[in-house]
Amino acid sequence: MKRFFPTVFVICFIGYIDALNVIPEPLKDDFFAIYRKAAVTSREIQAAPVTPSNITFYLFTKDDPNKYVRINKDDLQRVSPYKNSKFAFLIHGWTGDREATWYTEIKDNLLKKGYAVIEVDWKEPANEFYYISSINTYDVAKIITDLILELHQRQGVPLKNILPIGHSLGGHIVGFIGQKIYEHTDQKLPRIVALDPAGPLFDVRPADKRLNNTSADVVHVVHTDGGTFGYKDVIGTIDFFVNGGSSQPGCKRVDLADLKTITEPLSCDHRRAPFLFAEALAFPHEYVAQKCDSWDDFKENKCQNGEKVAMGDLNSRSHGKFYLKTGKDRPFFKIEEEEEKKEAEKEVEKIVEKGTDKAQDGRNNRPSEENKAKGPLQVIKDKTRQIIG
């Protein structure tokens, strides 16, 4: 009973506040202090604090892409032959572990680019109640940072060669790593990658208590489920909003306030992010995004800026909001003809509704009854025949 009531109260209280998402900026620090104390207290009742023994590190190199070596900050001798390599850290999110399929896909693509890859497994702290796991991200980030500092100070790995990549809660862990590295060395990491960083509880935190655009020189963010399980707003230096950033083709829309929408796969949109990034690394020219003010402007070809960036480009220094479309099946960069047809029909309907036949029926921009009966695609075909004779 001692365990049950504090947990239920905290979950309900935090869930209610987070659902409102209306906490004024000056009060976010106070709310965070309450939420953190509640989570830490619950963690002390329910689980042991996070220690290095809760986190394991698996090193992969291009010499044998399918074989790993377990390492820790006190045993880095096996890293020595690769000290001049770039190192990518893969960090999963809530309820995850290193068995995640996306680990293998991103790992293999990075190995081909010359990286050594360290898969991080923090499954025990990640499998607590969400509000506890969200607080555990601090300790997890500290332990990963300690390993990175050992690589840098004892093995001579330059900080410029470190690339943390995290999904969901891992997206905030990479932010905390960047912040801690700066605190210890007065140097910023050149780039961190956050794949649909977690939204719940983080969207009501002050900026310094989550991933933010100062966490590294380049904070590379991919949004796929904003407003549900992912962070909705701009949070990095370059933010990629795939299909608008909140809903993905082939995934059912989930409204946390409407239980009827919560069906399997519950987190389809959220889990799509790392697989999109894996493909973007393998096929950079297929994942080119355009800088734009909004998703609507992008869809209507109203982007004022012609700048384009590949979502898998790990060297770009571009800043701003970038948008791109993908399909519902793998490979996601292939948008099915049926989807394109539906999009075209929607655009045609807009044209017809605006009154392309004003001159014919003289009824203030209303399409003729004849054209309504034909349907939008037939109207376009007829007009095309008129133009070409």
C-alpha positions in Angstrom: 0.0 0.0 0.0 2.9 2.3 0.8 4.2 1.8 -2.7 0.8 1.9 -4.5 -0.7 5.3 -3.4 2.3 7.6 -4.0 2.8 6.0 -7.4 -0.8 6.4 -8.4 -1.0 10.0 -7.1 2.2 11.1 -8.9 1.1 9.4 -12.2 -2.3 11.1 -12.1 -1.0 14.5 -11.0 1.8 14.6 -13.5 -0.4 13.2 -16.3 -3.0 15.8 -15.6 -0.6 18.7 -15.6 1.3 17.4 -18.6 -2.0 17.0 -20.5 -2.8 20.6 -19.9 0.6 21.7 -21.1 -0.2 25.2 -20.0 2.4 25.7 -17.2 3.7 29.3 -17.4 7.4 29.5 -18.0 8.3 31.0 -14.6 6.5 28.1 -12.8 8.2 25.3 -14.8 11.2 25.2 -12.4 8.8 24.8 -9.4 6.8 22.1 -11.1 9.9 20.3 -12.1 11.3 20.4 -8.5 8.0 18.8 -7.2 7.9 16.2 -10.0 11.6 15.3 -9.5 11.3 14.9 -5.8 8.2 12.7 -6.2 9.9 10.6 -8.8 13.1 10.2 -6.8 11.1 9.4 -3.6 9.1 6.7 -5.5 12.4 5.4 -7.0 13.8 4.9 -3.6 10.7 3.0 -2.5 10.5 0.9 -5.6 13.9 0.5 -7.1 17.6 1.0 -6.5 19.3 4.1 -7.8 21.0 3.9 -11.2 24.6 2.7 -11.0 27.3 1.7 -13.6 26.3 -1.9 -13.1 22.9 -1.1 -14.6 24.4 0.0 -17.9 26.4 -2.0 -20.4 28.4 -0.9 -23.4 28.9 -3.0 -26.5 31.7 -2.0 -29.0 31.4 -2.9 -32.7 34.0 -2.1 -35.3 34.2 -2.5 -39.1 36.7 -5.3 -38.6 33.9 -7.6 -37.6 30.5 -5.9 -37.8 28.6 -8.8 -36.1 30.9 -9.3 -33.1 31.0 -7.0 -30.1 33.3 -6.5 -27.2 31.9 -5.4 -23.8 33.7 -2.4 -22.4 33.5 -0.1 -19.4 35.3 3.0 -18.3 37.9 1.0 -16.3 38.7 -1.4 -19.2 39.2 0.5 -22.4 42.3 -1.3 -23.7 40.4 -2.8 -26.6 39.4 0.6 -27.8 43.1 1.7 -28.3 43.4 0.4 -31.9 40.4 2.6 -32.9 41.2 5.7 -31.0 41.4 7.7 -34.2 38.0 6.5 -35.3 34.8 8.4 -34.9 32.6 6.9 -32.1 28.8 6.8 -32.3 26.8 5.9 -29.2 23.3 4.4 -29.7 20.9 5.0 -26.8 17.4 3.6 -26.6 14.3 4.9 -24.9 11.7 3.9 -22.4 11.2 0.1 -22.0 13.9 -0.5 -24.6 17.1 -2.4 -24.8 20.0 -3.2 -27.2 17.9 -5.9 -28.9 16.0 -3.1 -30.7 16.0 -3.7 -34.4 17.0 -0.1 -35.1 20.2 -0.5 -33.2 21.4 -3.1 -35.8 20.3 -1.0 -38.8 21.9 2.2 -37.7 25.0 0.4 -36.4 25.6 -1.3 -39.7 25.1 1.9 -41.7 27.5 3.8 -39.4 30.2 1.1 -39.6 30.1 1.5 -43.4 30.8 5.2 -42.9 33.9 4.4 -40.8 32.5 4.8 -37.3 33.1 2.5 -34.4 29.7 2.0 -32.7 29.0 1.6 -29.0 25.5 0.3 -28.2 24.3 1.4 -24.8 21.9 -0.9 -22.9 20.2 0.8 -19.9 17.2 -1.6 -19.9 16.8 -1.8 -16.1 16.4 1.9 -15.4 14.4 2.2 -18.7 11.8 -0.3 -17.5 10.5 1.6 -14.5 7.3 3.7 -14.4 7.7 6.3 -17.1 8.1 9.2 -14.6 10.8 7.4 -12.8 12.6 6.4 -16.0 12.5 10.0 -17.1 14.4 11.0 -14.0 16.8 8.1 -14.5 17.9 9.8 -17.7 20.2 12.1 -15.6 22.1 9.3 -14.0 22.3 7.3 -17.2 23.7 10.4 -19.0 26.3 10.9 -16.3 27.5 7.3 -16.5 27.8 7.5 -20.3 29.6 10.8 -20.0 32.1 9.3 -17.6 32.9 6.7 -20.3 33.3 9.3 -23.0 35.6 11.4 -20.8 37.7 8.3 -20.2 37.9 7.7 -23.9 39.0 11.3 -24.4 41.4 11.6 -21.5 43.0 8.2 -21.3 42.7 6.9 -24.9 43.1 10.2 -26.7 39.8 10.1 -28.6 39.0 13.7 -29.7 35.7 15.0 -28.5 35.0 16.0 -32.1 34.8 12.3 -32.9 32.0 11.6 -30.5 28.4 11.3 -31.8 25.6 10.4 -29.4 22.4 9.2 -31.0 19.3 8.7 -28.9 15.6 7.8 -29.4 12.7 8.9 -27.1 14.1 9.3 -23.6 17.5 8.6 -25.2 16.9 11.8 -27.2 17.1 13.7 -23.9 20.0 11.6 -22.6 22.1 12.8 -25.6 21.2 16.3 -24.6 22.3 15.8 -21.0 25.6 14.1 -22.3 26.3 17.2 -24.4 25.6 19.5 -21.4 27.8 17.4 -19.0 30.7 17.2 -21.5 30.6 21.0 -21.7 30.6 21.3 -17.9 33.7 19.1 -17.6 35.7 20.3 -20.6 34.4 23.7 -21.7 34.0 22.2 -25.1 30.8 21.4 -26.9 30.3 18.2 -28.8 30.1 19.0 -32.6 26.7 17.1 -33.0 24.1 15.1 -31.2 21.2 13.3 -32.8 17.8 13.1 -31.1 15.2 10.8 -32.8 11.7 11.9 -31.8 12.8 12.9 -28.3 10.2 12.2 -25.6 7.5 14.7 -25.1 5.5 13.7 -22.0 6.9 15.5 -18.9 9.7 17.1 -20.9 7.4 19.6 -22.7 6.7 21.1 -19.3 10.3 21.2 -18.1 12.5 24.4 -18.3 14.9 24.3 -21.2 18.0 23.5 -19.1 16.3 20.3 -17.8 15.9 18.7 -21.2 17.4 18.5 -24.6 17.8 22.0 -26.0 19.5 23.9 -28.9 22.6 24.6 -26.8 23.3 21.0 -25.9 25.9 20.7 -28.7 27.1 22.8 -31.7 24.5 21.0 -33.9 21.5 19.5 -32.3 20.0 17.3 -35.0 16.4 16.4 -34.3 14.0 14.1 -36.2 10.3 14.6 -35.3 7.7 11.9 -36.1 5.2 11.8 -33.2 5.1 15.3 -31.9 2.3 16.0 -29.4 1.8 12.4 -28.4 4.9 10.5 -27.3 7.3 12.8 -29.0 8.3 16.4 -28.4 6.1 18.6 -30.6 8.0 21.9 -31.0 11.4 23.0 -32.3 14.0 21.8 -29.8 17.2 21.6 -31.8 19.4 23.7 -34.1 18.0 21.8 -37.0 14.7 20.1 -36.8 13.4 17.6 -39.4 9.6 17.3 -39.4 8.8 14.1 -41.3 5.3 14.2 -42.8 4.7 17.2 -40.6 6.3 15.7 -37.5 3.2 14.3 -35.7 1.7 11.5 -37.7 3.2 8.9 -40.1 1.6 7.2 -43.0 0.4 3.7 -42.1 0.1 4.5 -38.4 -3.2 5.0 -36.6 -3.5 8.3 -35.0 -3.4 8.2 -31.2 -5.1 10.7 -28.9 -4.1 10.1 -25.3 -7.3 11.9 -24.1 -9.5 9.4 -26.1 -9.0 5.8 -25.0 -10.8 4.6 -28.2 -7.8 5.7 -30.3 -5.3 3.8 -28.2 -4.8 0.6 -30.1 -1.8 -1.4 -31.2 0.7 -0.5 -32.4 0.4 2.2 -29.8 3.7 3.9 -30.6 3.9 3.4 -34.3 4.6 7.0 -35.1 7.1 7.3 -32.3 9.0 4.2 -33.2 9.2 5.2 -36.9 11.9 7.8 -36.2 15.0 5.6 -35.8 14.1 3.5 -38.9 13.7 6.6 -41.0 17.1 7.8 -39.8 18.6 4.4 -40.6 17.4 4.7 -44.1 18.5 8.3 -44.3 22.0 7.2 -43.5 21.9 4.5 -46.2 20.1 6.6 -48.8 20.9 10.2 -48.1 19.7 11.5 -51.5 16.3 9.9 -50.9 15.8 11.8 -47.7 16.2 15.4 -48.7 14.3 17.9 -46.7 13.4 21.5 -47.5 13.6 24.5 -45.2 10.1 26.0 -44.7 8.1 27.9 -42.2 5.4 25.3 -41.8 4.1 21.9 -43.0 1.2 23.6 -44.8 3.6 25.9 -46.6 5.7 22.9 -47.6 2.7 20.9 -48.9 1.5 23.9 -50.9 5.0 24.7 -52.3 5.1 28.1 -50.6 8.5 27.7 -49.0 10.4 31.0 -49.3 13.8 29.5 -48.7 15.1 27.1 -51.3 17.7 25.5 -48.9 17.6 21.7 -48.8 19.4 19.3 -46.5 19.7 15.5 -46.5 18.3 14.2 -43.2 21.1 11.7 -42.9 23.9 14.4 -43.5 26.1 14.3 -40.4 28.2 17.2 -41.6 25.6 19.9 -42.4 25.7 23.1 -40.3 22.3 24.3 -41.5 19.8 25.7 -39.0 16.0 25.8 -39.0 12.9 23.8 -39.6 13.0 21.3 -42.5 10.2 19.2 -43.9 10.0 16.1 -46.1 7.4 13.4 -47.1 7.8 9.6 -46.8 5.6 6.6 -47.5 3.9 4.1 -45.3 6.0 1.0 -46.1 9.7 0.2 -46.3 11.7 1.6 -47.8 9.9 4.6 -46.5 11.4 7.0 -49.1 9.2 5.3 -51.7 5.9 7.1 -51.7 3.2 4.8 -53.3 1.5 6.0 -56.4 -1.9 5.7 -54.6 -0.7 8.1 -51.9 0.5 10.5 -54.6 -2.8 10.2 -56.4 -4.7 11.0 -53.2 -2.6 14.0 -52.6 -3.2 15.2 -56.2 -6.9 14.7 -55.8 -6.9 16.8 -52.7 -5.1 19.6 -54.5 -7.5 19.4 -57.5 -10.5 19.5 -55.2 -9.1 22.7 -53.7 -8.8 24.2 -57.1 -12.3 23.2 -58.1 -13.7 24.5 -54.8 -12.1 27.9 -55.4 -14.0 28.1 -58.6 -12.0 27.2 -61.7 -15.2 27.4 -63.7 -16.3 30.9 -62.7 -16.4 32.0 -66.4 -18.6 29.1 -67.4 -21.4 29.3 -64.8 -21.0 32.9 -63.5 -21.7 31.9 -60.0 -19.0 33.6 -57.9 -16.2 31.1 -58.0 -18.5 28.0 -57.7 -17.8 25.0 -59.9 -20.4 24.1 -62.4 -22.8 21.2 -61.6 -21.5 19.5 -64.7 -17.9 19.5 -63.4 -19.1 18.4 -59.9 -20.6 15.4 -61.5 -17.5 14.6 -63.5 -15.2 14.7 -60.5 -11.9 16.7 -60.2 -9.6 14.3 -62.1 -12.0 14.3 -65.1 -12.2 18.1 -65.0 -8.4 18.4 -65.3 -8.4 15.9 -68.1 -11.0 17.9 -70.0 -9.1 21.1 -69.5 -5.9 19.5 -70.6 -7.6 18.4 -73.9 -8.8 22.0 -74.5 -5.3 23.3 -74.0 -3.6 20.9 -76.3 -6.4 21.0 -78.9 
